[in-house]
Amino acid sequence: MKWSVDIQGTLSPLKILGAFFQKPNTIAYPTVKKATATGYRGFHTNLLTDCIGCANCQDVCMNNAIDMVKTDQEYNAKNASQCIPRIDYGRCCWCSLCTDVCPPDSLKLEDDYINVTKYASDFLYMPKNKE
């Protein structure tokens, strides 16, 4: 048996050094943010001056992720119940049925979708008042 040196096999691990001179494939989040897709379903917003507290969103939610809670915020004069929806994002599947049945179109889904927390109670979300 003849012995020979495999130069190509010996030097092949050094090819990785070329990776130091390539641009990274990732982005520098949060300083650089990628644009979200059109029609993306993120967090809920609720225009409280239009919300009438009808609870249609609560009735149509198949996961029971929405309940109506009393609020001390400024609300619509037509909101006789003085309640606004509260969404449990631990249960929400972002199906958007709640926004489809909202008569005054006050409940919407925006493109903001990042919520990181270590407390489970933070996933009980009062929709932001879209101004």
C-alpha positions in Angstrom: 0.0 0.0 0.0 1.3 3.3 -1.0 1.0 6.3 1.3 0.2 9.8 -0.1 -0.6 13.2 1.4 -4.1 14.5 0.7 -3.4 18.3 0.3 -6.9 19.2 -0.7 -8.5 17.3 2.2 -6.1 18.9 4.6 -6.7 22.5 3.5 -10.5 22.3 3.0 -11.3 23.3 6.6 -9.5 26.6 5.9 -12.2 27.5 3.4 -14.4 28.7 6.3 -12.1 31.7 6.7 -13.8 33.2 3.6 -17.0 33.5 5.6 -15.4 36.4 7.6 -15.5 38.6 4.5 -19.2 37.9 3.5 -22.2 40.1 4.5 -24.4 38.5 7.2 -27.7 37.0 6.3 -29.4 38.4 9.4 -30.6 41.9 10.2 -29.7 44.0 13.2 -33.0 43.9 15.0 -34.4 46.1 16.7 -32.5 48.9 15.0 -33.4 47.6 11.5 -36.9 46.2 11.0 -38.2 44.3 8.1 -41.4 45.5 6.6 -44.4 43.3 7.4 -46.4 41.7 4.7 -49.6 43.5 3.5 -52.6 42.3 5.3 -50.6 40.8 8.2 -52.6 40.1 11.3 -50.9 41.6 14.3 -52.2 43.1 17.6 -55.6 44.5 17.9 -56.4 48.2 17.9 -59.8 49.6 18.9 -61.1 53.1 18.2 -62.8 53.7 21.5 -64.7 56.7 20.2 -66.5 54.4 17.7 -66.8 51.2 19.8 -70.4 50.7 20.9 -69.7 47.8 23.3 -72.0 45.4 21.4 -69.9 42.3 22.3 -70.3 40.8 18.8 -66.5 40.2 18.9 -66.9 38.2 22.1 -69.8 36.2 20.7 -68.0 35.2 17.4 -64.7 34.3 19.0 -64.4 30.5 18.7 -61.5 30.3 21.2 -63.2 32.4 23.9 -60.2 34.8 23.7 -62.3 37.9 24.0 -64.2 39.2 27.0 -65.8 42.5 27.7 -64.5 44.5 30.6 -65.6 47.8 32.2 -63.3 50.7 31.5 -62.6 54.1 32.9 -61.2 55.3 29.6 -63.1 57.7 27.5 -65.6 55.8 25.4 -68.4 56.3 22.9 -71.6 57.9 24.2 -73.5 55.1 22.4 -71.6 52.5 24.4 -74.3 51.8 27.0 -72.5 48.9 28.6 -69.3 51.0 29.1 -67.3 47.8 28.3 -64.6 47.3 25.7 -63.1 44.0 24.5 -60.0 42.5 26.2 -58.1 39.9 24.2 -56.3 36.9 25.7 -53.4 36.4 23.3 -52.7 33.0 24.9 -56.0 31.9 23.2 -56.2 34.1 20.2 -55.6 32.5 16.8 -55.6 35.7 14.8 -58.5 34.5 12.6 -59.8 38.1 12.3 -63.5 37.1 12.8 -63.8 39.7 15.6 -62.8 42.5 13.2 -65.2 41.2 10.5 -68.3 41.4 12.8 -67.6 44.7 14.4 -70.5 47.0 13.3 -68.7 50.3 13.5 -65.4 48.9 12.3 -63.6 50.1 15.5 -61.7 46.9 16.1 -58.8 46.3 13.6 -55.6 44.3 13.4 -52.4 46.3 12.9 -49.0 45.1 11.7 -47.3 45.2 15.1 -46.8 41.7 16.3 -43.9 41.4 18.7 -44.7 40.9 22.4 -42.1 39.2 24.6 -42.7 38.9 28.3 -42.1 36.5 31.1 -45.5 37.2 32.8 -48.5 35.3 31.6 -50.8 38.2 32.7 -49.3 40.5 30.1 -51.0 38.4 27.4 -54.4 39.7 28.6 -54.3 42.6 26.2 -56.5 45.7 26.2 -56.5 46.9 22.5 -54.7 50.1 22.0 -56.8 53.2 21.2 -55.9 54.0 17.7 -55.6 57.7 17.3 
